[in-house]
Amino acid sequence: MSLPRDVDVIRASFETPAAFAELFDRHARAVQGYAVRRSGSSSAADDIVAQTFLTAFEKRHTFDPANPDARPWLLGIATNHLRSLRRAEARSWGLFNRAVAALDSAPDDGGVGRLLDRLDAQSSGAALVAVLPTLSDGDRDVLLLFAWEDLSYAEIAQALDIPVGTVRSRLNRARRLLQFALRRFEQEETG
């Protein structure tokens, strides 16, 4: 006996909400892996997975039944939650940086400036780590869904609710920026 398609599971969940658990069983690992790679934290990823499936359950009526596979849809929801997480982290880092700047400008900073220099040196190691945050949210999302989740252009378009042509242009732009950053990094390392 074959398993019901994702679209059939979603349809069944309207009558029997507990049926939606099948979707979690099928795709939670993929969403978790994606969230861990994007957030760098398994605890943050756990929150993203929970938020993703809660949102998916609440918005299951928006799922396009023409798509039998829910994984791209779920990864799109996860991407939106990851963006929210990134914005919250950026606000937190902004507050932290302003506080550190105030400490660093004090006449006797107790070594805070030297500590920050060491942290900066450690964190600037890899070109990829440096360039990913500089990509626009859209370019980064397309690149990571393509590279980490192995989604096709059409699946990425579905996940992010954008045209396939936009996926192609964003992926092309992200690749060019990464190549440029890698060349620059290699020159700095050898130069």
C-alpha positions as CSV (number, residue, x, y, z in Angstrom):
1,M,0.0,0.0,0.0
2,S,1.5,3.4,-1.0
3,L,1.5,6.3,1.3
4,P,-0.8,9.2,0.6
5,R,0.7,12.2,-1.1
6,D,1.3,15.3,1.0
7,V,-1.6,17.1,-0.6
8,D,-3.8,14.2,0.4
9,V,-2.6,14.4,4.0
10,I,-3.3,18.2,4.1
11,R,-6.8,17.6,2.7
12,A,-7.4,14.9,5.3
13,S,-6.3,17.2,8.1
14,F,-9.3,19.5,7.4
15,E,-11.6,16.7,8.7
16,T,-9.1,15.1,11.1
17,P,-6.6,17.7,12.3
18,A,-4.4,14.9,13.8
19,A,-3.7,13.7,10.3
20,F,-1.4,16.7,9.8
21,A,1.1,14.9,12.1
22,E,2.0,12.7,9.1
23,L,3.4,15.8,7.3
24,F,5.5,16.5,10.4
25,D,6.8,13.0,10.4
26,R,7.7,13.2,6.7
27,H,9.4,16.6,6.6
28,A,10.5,17.7,10.1
29,R,14.0,16.3,9.6
30,A,14.5,18.3,6.3
31,V,13.2,21.5,7.9
32,Q,15.3,20.9,11.0
33,G,18.5,20.4,8.9
34,Y,17.8,23.5,6.8
35,A,17.1,25.6,10.0
36,V,20.3,24.4,11.7
37,R,22.4,25.3,8.7
38,R,20.7,28.7,8.3
39,S,20.7,29.6,12.0
40,G,23.8,27.8,13.2
41,S,22.0,26.7,16.3
42,S,20.1,23.6,17.0
43,S,18.0,25.2,19.7
44,A,17.0,28.1,17.3
45,A,16.3,25.4,14.7
46,D,14.0,23.6,17.0
47,D,12.0,26.8,17.5
48,I,12.0,27.3,13.7
49,V,10.7,23.8,13.1
50,A,7.9,24.3,15.7
51,Q,7.0,27.7,14.3
52,T,7.1,26.3,10.7
53,F,4.7,23.4,11.4
54,L,2.4,25.6,13.5
55,T,2.2,28.1,10.7
56,A,1.7,25.4,8.1
57,F,-1.1,23.9,10.1
58,E,-2.8,27.2,10.6
59,K,-2.4,28.1,6.9
60,R,-2.9,24.7,5.4
61,H,-5.8,26.1,3.4
62,T,-3.3,28.2,1.4
63,F,-1.4,25.1,0.2
64,D,-1.6,24.8,-3.6
65,P,-3.1,21.4,-4.3
66,A,-1.4,21.4,-7.7
67,N,1.8,20.6,-5.8
68,P,1.8,17.1,-4.4
69,D,5.0,17.7,-2.3
70,A,4.8,20.0,0.7
71,R,8.5,20.2,1.3
72,P,9.1,23.3,-0.8
73,W,6.1,25.0,0.9
74,L,7.4,24.1,4.3
75,L,10.9,25.3,3.6
76,G,9.4,28.6,2.4
77,I,7.6,29.0,5.7
78,A,10.8,28.1,7.5
79,T,12.7,30.7,5.4
80,N,10.2,33.4,6.5
81,H,10.6,32.5,10.2
82,L,14.4,32.5,9.7
83,R,14.2,36.0,8.3
84,S,12.3,37.1,11.4
85,L,14.9,35.5,13.6
86,R,17.7,37.3,11.6
87,R,15.9,40.7,12.1
88,A,15.6,40.1,15.8
89,E,19.2,39.1,16.1
90,A,20.3,42.2,14.1
91,R,18.4,44.4,16.5
92,S,20.1,42.6,19.4
93,W,23.5,43.0,17.8
94,G,22.8,46.6,17.2
95,L,22.2,47.2,20.9
96,F,25.2,45.1,21.8
97,N,27.5,47.0,19.4
98,R,26.3,50.4,20.7
99,A,27.0,49.3,24.2
100,V,30.4,48.0,23.3
101,A,31.2,51.2,21.4
102,A,30.3,53.2,24.5
103,L,32.6,50.9,26.6
104,D,35.4,51.0,23.9
105,S,35.4,54.8,23.9
106,A,35.8,55.0,27.6
107,P,39.3,56.2,28.8
108,D,40.0,52.9,30.5
109,D,38.1,50.1,28.8
110,G,39.6,47.3,30.9
111,G,40.8,45.5,27.7
112,V,37.4,45.4,25.9
113,G,39.0,46.9,22.8
114,R,41.7,44.1,22.7
115,L,39.1,41.5,23.3
116,L,37.0,42.8,20.4
117,D,40.1,42.8,18.1
118,R,40.7,39.1,18.9
119,L,37.0,38.3,18.3
120,D,37.1,40.1,15.0
121,A,40.2,38.3,13.9
122,Q,38.7,34.9,14.8
123,S,35.4,35.6,13.1
124,S,36.8,36.9,9.8
125,G,38.2,33.5,8.8
126,A,36.2,32.3,5.8
127,A,35.1,34.3,2.8
128,L,31.8,32.4,2.7
129,V,30.9,33.3,6.2
130,A,31.7,36.9,5.4
131,V,29.8,37.2,2.2
132,L,26.6,35.4,3.1
133,P,25.4,38.1,5.4
134,T,26.1,40.7,2.6
135,L,23.7,39.0,0.2
136,S,20.2,40.4,0.1
137,D,17.6,38.2,1.9
138,G,16.2,37.1,-1.4
139,D,19.5,36.1,-3.0
140,R,20.6,34.3,0.2
141,D,17.3,32.4,0.5
142,V,17.5,31.2,-3.1
143,L,21.1,30.2,-2.8
144,L,20.7,28.3,0.4
145,L,17.5,26.5,-0.7
146,F,19.4,25.5,-3.9
147,A,22.7,24.5,-2.3
148,W,21.5,23.1,1.1
149,E,18.1,21.7,0.3
150,D,18.7,20.7,-3.3
151,L,15.5,22.2,-4.4
152,S,14.9,22.7,-8.2
153,Y,14.3,26.2,-9.5
154,A,10.6,25.5,-9.7
155,E,10.5,24.2,-6.1
156,I,12.4,27.3,-4.9
157,A,9.9,29.5,-6.8
158,Q,7.1,27.7,-5.1
159,A,8.8,27.9,-1.6
160,L,9.4,31.7,-1.9
161,D,6.3,32.5,-4.0
162,I,8.3,34.1,-6.8
163,P,8.7,33.5,-10.5
164,V,11.2,30.9,-11.7
165,G,13.0,33.7,-13.7
166,T,13.5,35.6,-10.4
167,V,15.0,32.4,-8.9
168,R,17.4,32.2,-11.8
169,S,18.5,35.8,-11.6
170,R,18.9,35.7,-7.9
171,L,21.0,32.5,-8.0
172,N,23.2,33.9,-10.7
173,R,23.8,37.1,-8.8
174,A,24.6,35.2,-5.6
175,R,27.0,33.0,-7.4
176,R,28.9,35.9,-9.0
177,L,29.2,37.7,-5.6
178,L,30.4,34.5,-3.9
179,Q,33.0,33.9,-6.7
180,F,34.2,37.5,-6.3
181,A,34.5,37.2,-2.5
182,L,36.4,33.9,-2.8
183,R,38.9,35.4,-5.3
184,R,39.4,38.4,-3.0
185,F,39.8,36.2,0.1
186,E,42.4,34.0,-1.8
187,Q,44.3,37.2,-2.8
188,E,44.4,38.4,0.8
189,E,45.5,35.0,2.1
190,T,48.4,34.8,-0.4
191,G,49.2,38.5,-0.7
